[in-house]
Amino acid sequence: MIRDIARRRKVAVHLVGGFLRDYCLGNIKTDFDFAVEKGALDFARLFARRIKGAYVVLDQERGCARVVKKSDGKIWTFDLSDFRARSFQQDLARRDFTINTLSVDLAKFNGSTKLEDVLAEGKGGLKDLRAKRIRKVSVKAFRDDPLRLLRAFSLSALLDFKIEPQTLAQIRREKNLLRGVSYERVRDELFKILETERAAVTLKAMDKAGLLDKVIPQVKVMYHCAQKGTYHHLDVWPHSLEVVAQFDGVVREMQNNADVVEYFNEPLGGNRTRRALLKLAALLHDIGKPETRKEAGQGKLTFYGHERVGKNIVTHIAKMLKLSTGERRGLEDMVLWHLRPGYLSNFQRPSDKSIYRYLRDARQEAAGILLLSLADQRATRGPSSTPRHEKHHERICRDVLKLYFDKKKEKPFVRLIDGHDLIKQLRLEPSPLIGKILAEVTEQQVLGKIKTRKEALELGKKIAGEIRS
């Protein structure tokens, strides 16, 4: 249909970019990019009417629009843009990477034509695709759009390609250009990386290139924070990167656990999943350590309260990255409670009460924090971190993880009493006291210590008397 509209309007239209790149790699996607000789906005509007799809202007000034159509349970996305130069060849010369310069002239394509027969290589795209190489199209590529500095790494992570040396060297030289890019765009590229199983390798490569602290400037406080000693074999920053690597391993281990996979895949903001947010938490979980670091004598170091300081820092990072409220709260909880599974494993068998309180406090992030704790433990290999302790920690985390998902499958919890009951039956005034009583009564109900409404009211009366006295 796009070809037919192009013929009637007498304009050249080329299929370009990501769809063709992925097609050549054996991956068929439902996202298409078209370069239109002129009038892309009107062209897209007409196309949207023809297929009864949604029409959205992405960039009025540059003539870029999107058409979205849901069909057969899939979402089909068509981006149409005016040529970025006077000719299509000049347009290709202004694109980001050679693997994105593959193209098909729709005038040469019909229903019986194979894409391979009319595929144009562009700026050496096929050669670099076969070599699994990411190479800039021109020396102006990053200055034309500095987000491409980060996109080189997101493509590397998504495709498992290497960034060729000259392109990488230019990224190192021009990394500061990224500061001028909106954080919404930076966030989207960062989360593409975090969604992949090569997140850790890619973050380490970004760090080596000097780009990671341009994405999240706050990480610089961890750079020279020493912590090697009893439990840690790495200082704070290399440990943080290693925790992401270990978490990538945990994700692979859990790929056959349907409960965990569904939990990981839950979108917390837009199309960004809990899996990706947990990897961000893995990178940032110890960001509060530099501020709380103290020498305790005999070469020992303490970081008391670093989880609370870290929570405050990641609040600012979440707002900077324009994360959703759900993502921000999730990230805060992941950092705030990341030590709790370790506290549980300090006991041979943690009490039901301590497990309940952990699940209550960590809420929806309880399972993710347990898996983050597994990664944190595996990244901690100091002299006092023994195989026996590691095995015990893993057992506790896995046991509580199973309990979390078992609880989710139970019938919704119904309290024996509520605040209205306390006000009416015990003649209490509305106050914070009501919340304290309900918290204790709920805990005892969950633990099976009370089972009737009468017992709940009696306990509430007892707690009220103790607090008042």
N, C-alpha and C positions, 0 to 999 in steps of 0.2 A: 504493500500500500504506500509506503514512503517513496519507493521508486516511482510509482504512478503519479503521486503528487508532484514529485520533482520534474517529471516529464511535462506535466501540464503547466507548471509554473516556469519551465525552461531554466532551471537552476541545477548546478552540479551538487550532488550530495555524496559524501564518502562515509562509509562505516569505518571507524578508527578505534584505536586504543585497546582498552582492557578486555573487551569481549573476544577480539581476534587473538590477543596474547594468550588468554586462557583457553581458547579453542585449539590453538596450536599445541598447547600442553595437555590436551585431552579433557579439559574441564569446560562443560557447557553451562554458561551462566544466563541469567535473564536480565542483565543490565547492558544496555547498548548506548554507544556514543556516536553521534553523527556530526560531521562538519558540513555546514550548509553554506553555499557560495554567498548568499545574501538573504535577508528576510527570515531568519530562523524563528523569530518569535511568532510571526503570522503563520509560518509553516507548521510550527508545533501546535498552535491553536487549532488549525484546520485538521491536523492529524488526530488531535484529542477528540474533536467532534466526530470524526469518522469512526473511531473505535470506542466511542463513549467512555473515554478515560478522563482522569483528572489532569488539569493543566496548571502548572506552577511556573512563574517567572523566577529564575535563579539570579539573573544579572541583567537588568534592563539596559544598562549602558553598553555592555559587551554583547548583547543579543544572545542570551542563553536561557533556555526554558526546559522544563522537564514534563514529561507525560507519563502518568502511572496508570496501569490497568491491572486489575485482579482477574485472573482467568484460570480455571482448572486448578484452583487451590494454590496458584503461584502468583507472585507479584512481579509484573513486567515493568521495567523502568527504561524510558527512552530519553536521553539527554540530547538536545539539538542546539548547536552553537554556530554563530556566524564564523566564517574564516577569520583567523587572527591576523591575517596579512592579505596582500593583494591576490596572491595565488595559493593554491592548495599546497604546493611544494614549499613555499615560504611559510605557510601555516605549520607544516610538519617540522620545519627547522626551528620553530619556537616552542616545540613541545618539550616535555621533561626528560624522558629516557628513551633510548633507541627501541627498547622492547615495546614501547607504546606508540611507535610510529608505523606499525603495520596498518594497511588500509585496503579497502575494497571500494572501487568506483561503482556505485549502484547502477549506472548506465550500462555497465558490462555484465550485470548480474541478472539472471532470470531464474525461474523455478527449477530448471533442470541443470543449472550451472553449479559446479562444486566450488566452494569457497577457495580451495587450494589453487584452482585454475585461474582465478582472477585476483589472488592475493598479491599486493605490492609490498615489497620488503621495507620501504621507507628508508630510514637512515641506518641501514645495517641491522634492522631489528631481528630478522630470522637468525642471522649469524650469532648475535648475542644471546638470543633465546636458546639456541642449541648449546651454547657454551655456559649457560646458566649465569649470565653476567649482567650486572646493572651498570650502564654507562650513560653519562649525560649526553644530550644531543649537541649542546654547544656550551661555550664558556659563559654565555649569558643565562644559562638555564636557571641558576639559583638566584640571580639578581632579578630576573623576570618574575619569579614567585619563590620567595625564600622558604615556603612550606616544603618545597621539594627537597630541602636538606634533610628533613625528617622522613619524607615519603621514600627516599632511597632506602632507609632502614625498614620501613613498614613493608615495602615490596620484598626486601631481602628476607624478612621474617615470614611473609605469606608464601613466597615461592621457593624458599631455601636457595636463594641465589647469592652470589658474592658481588660486592661493590668493587668495580675495577679500580686499580690503584690511583690513577689520575683523578677520577671522580671523587674518591675518598680524600685525596690530598686537598682538593678544592673545597670539600665540605669542611675540613679542618681549618682552612684559611678563612672561609666565609661564614663560619658558624654563628657569629654574632648577628647576622642578618635575621635570624629566627626571632629575635626580640620584637621585630615589627609586625609579626603575624598575630592575628586574633587568637585568643586562647580556645575558642570553640573549635577552630580548625586544628590547632595543635592537639587538643584533647582527642579529636576523632582519629588522628593518625597514631597517637600514643596507644589508644585502646585497640586499634587494629593489631598492634604489636603484642599487647598483653593477651589478646584472644588466642594467639598462636602457641604451639608447643615449643617454639623457639624464642620465647620471650626473654629468658635469661641470657642466652647467647647474644641476642640482639642488644639488650640493655648494656651488656658489658662492652660490646663494640661501640655503642654510642658514647659510653663513658670514656673509652680510649680515644675516641675522636674529639672529645671535649664538647659534645652536643647535649648530653643528658642533663647537665646542670643549666642548660639554656631552656630546657623543657620544664624542669622543676628546680628552680634556683635554690630552694630551701635545702636540698640534699647536701649542699657544700659544707654545712656544719658538721657532717659526719666524716669528712675526708681525713682528718688527722686526729680522730678520737681513738686513743688506744684503749684496748680492753683485754688484750692477751693475758692469760693467767690460768686460774684453776680450771675453769670450764671452757673458755674460748681459746681457739687456736688462731683466730683471725680478729683483726681490729674491726670497729663498728661498720665502716663502709664496705670492705670486702666481705664481711659476714652478711650484710644485708643483700648484696648481690648473690651470694651463695645460697641464701634462703630462697630467693626466687628460683634458682636452678633446682634446688631440692623440691620446691613446690611443683615445678614442671614435672618432676618425677612422680610426685604424689598423684597428680592429675592422670598421668599415664597408668599408674597402678589401679586407679579407681574407675577406669573406663568400662569395666564390666559390671560395676555396681549401679544398677538402674536408679536407685534412690539418689545417690551422689551426683550422677550425671544430670538428672533432672534438676537437682538443687543448683549445680554449677551453671546450667543453661538458663536459669531464671533471669529475665531482663530486669534490671534495677533502674535503668534510665535510658530511654530510647531503645536502641538495639545493643546496649552495653550490658554484659552479663555479670553475674556474681563471680564467675571464674576470673574474669579480667580484673575486677575490683580486688579480689583476694591477692592477686599478684602485685597490684599496686600496694596493698597493705603489707605484703611480704617485703617489698622494697623499703617501706617507710616505718615498719613496726618499731624500730629502735631509734627513730629520729629525735626522741627526747633525751637520749643518753648524754650527748655532749653538755647539755645544760645542767644535768644532775650529777655529773661525774665528780666523785670525791675520793681522795686517797685515805685509806683506813689504816695505814701503817703496815709494815712488813710486806710491802709490795702489793697489798690488796687494794682493789678498787670497788667502790659501790656506786650504784645508779638508782638509789631509792626514789620512787615516784616517777621514773622516766616514762611509764605508760600514760600517766595523766598529762605530763608535759607534752608528750607525743600526740595525744588526742587533740590538744589545743592547736598544735602546729598543723596537723592534717586537716583540721577544720578550715584553716586559711588556704591550704593547698586545694581542697575540694571546691571552695568558693572561687579560687583563681582559675581552676580548670572548668568552671561552670558546670559542675556535676549537679545532678538532681538532688532534691532534699533526701530522697531515699538512699541514694548513693553516699551522700555526705554522712548521714547517720550510720549507715552500714560501715563505712570506713572508720569513723570514730569508734564504734564498738569493737571492730577488729583490732585496732591499736590499743584501746583502753583495756581490753580483757585478754590480751594475748598471753599473759603470764598465768592465767587461771588454770589451764590444763596442767601446767607444770606443778602448781600447788596441789592439785588433785593427786598427781603421781608421787608426791612426797610421802603418801601413805600406801601401805601394802594393799589396803582395800579402803578407798575413800568412803565416807559415810553417805547414806542416802540423802541426808540433809545438805551436805556440801555439794553433792551432784545436783540436787534440786535447785540450790541457790545459784549455781553456775548457769544452769539452763534458764532460770528465771532472769538473771541479769543479762546474759548474752543474747537472749531472745532469738530472733531469726538467724543471727550470725553464729549461733553456738556450734553448729556442725562445721562451718568454714574455719572457725578459730581453732577447733580441734585438729583439722587438717593442716592449718598454718603452723600449729605447734609441733606436729610431726616434722614438717620441713625445718623449723627452727632448731629442733633437737638434732636432726641429722647434719645440720650445718655447724654444730657445736661439738668439736672433737678435741677439747683440752684434756690434760692428764686426769682430771677428776670425772670425766664423762666416760664411764665404763660401759662395756657391752651389756652387762646385766641391767644397769640403770636404763640404758636406751631401750632394751627389750621390754622392761616393765612400763616405761613411759608409753611406748607404742601400744601395749595391751590396754592400758587405762584409756587412752584416746580412742581406740577402736571400740572398746566396750561402751563408752559414753556416746560415741557416734551412733552405734546401733540403737541404743536407748532413745536417742533423739528422734530417729526415724520411726521407731516403734511407737513413740508417744504421738507423733504426727498422724499415725494411722488410727489412733483410738478415737472414740466419740468425743466431740467437743467438751471440754471441762466445764462443769456447772457448779458454781459456788453454793454451799449449803445456806449461806446467808449473805446479805449485801448491806450497804450503808444504811438503807432505809430501815432494815430490820434492827440495826444497832440503835438508830435514833428512836424508833417506835418502842422496841421491847426493853431496851436498857435506859431509855430516856436520856440519851446523850445529845449534846449540842453538836451541830455540824462544825468540824474542826479537823486539823491534821491527825488528831487522836484516832479518828475513824479509819484513816488509811493505815496507821500502824497496827491497829487491831485486826483489820481485814488481812493484812499481809501475813501476820502470824497464824491466824485461823486458816487461811488458804494453804500455808505451808504444812500445817498439821493434817489438813484434809488430804493433800497430795501424798503425804507420807503414810496415810492410812491410820493415823492415830485417832482421828475422829471420823464418824461415819453418819451421824444424824444431825438434824437441825438443832435438836435440843442440846447435844454435846457442843455444837458450834456456839450457841448462845451462851452456854455456861462458861466456855473457854473465853469468849469475848468479855464476859462480865469479870472474870478473874484477871484478865490482862488489863482491863480498864482500871481495876482497883490497884494493881501493882504499879501502873504508870502514875496514877494520881498520888500514890503514897510516896 
